[in-house]
Every structure is written in structure tokens, then in C-alpha cells.
């Protein structure tokens, strides 16, 4: 039964090809050069702590001093928090600006566009 269905599909495809038609509309493709950047982005988003920190920064809607982020995730040490913030920066999710001795973090304005590009690939 499966063999017959497969033959019917092959026949339909060859008929489309004989008439110069495409069987499917072309779809957007993930370019090989974009894969590493998307992988880094989704790895950063895939961690609960980083997602929580990003949500905290998003909720404040303004640049947030690292001291406030450290207060927010009290259960983690300062080096661990710095590690998570570095990964968020490297993924392009947040930006950092030094003001005196403190660093202020805000959501990268291009993140929405990058996520929209990926969503567009889903169809």
C-alpha cells in the first residue's frame, strides 16, 4: 500500500516537471552563514537564568545597573551573574554601557528583528 502511494506521488511530481511547473512554492531558507548566530541566540535563550535576567531587563524598559540585576538573582554569585550577562551580550540580546564604575544593561534594539527573521523562516 505504501509502495503504491509513493509511486503515485512520483508520478504527480514527474507530471508537474513535464509541464514546467513546480510542485511547491519556494520557501525561505536558513542560510548556512546565519546558523551560528541563530544557534548562539537560542542557546542564550535556552537557559532559565539568562531568560529570567532578560525578562527582568525587559520589564524595566530602561538600562538597568548590574547592581540591580545582582539583587534580582541573589542566589547566584557575582562571577556567575557576570558569566550569564556576557553570554547575553555575545548573543546580541543585551547591550552594556559603562557609567563610572557601574555597567548598565539594556535590551538590544535589533533582537526583535533577528527573532522575526527566524519566525519568517517557519512559514
Order of alpha helices (4+ residues) and beta strands (2+ residues): alpha-alpha-alpha-beta-alpha-alpha-beta-beta-alpha
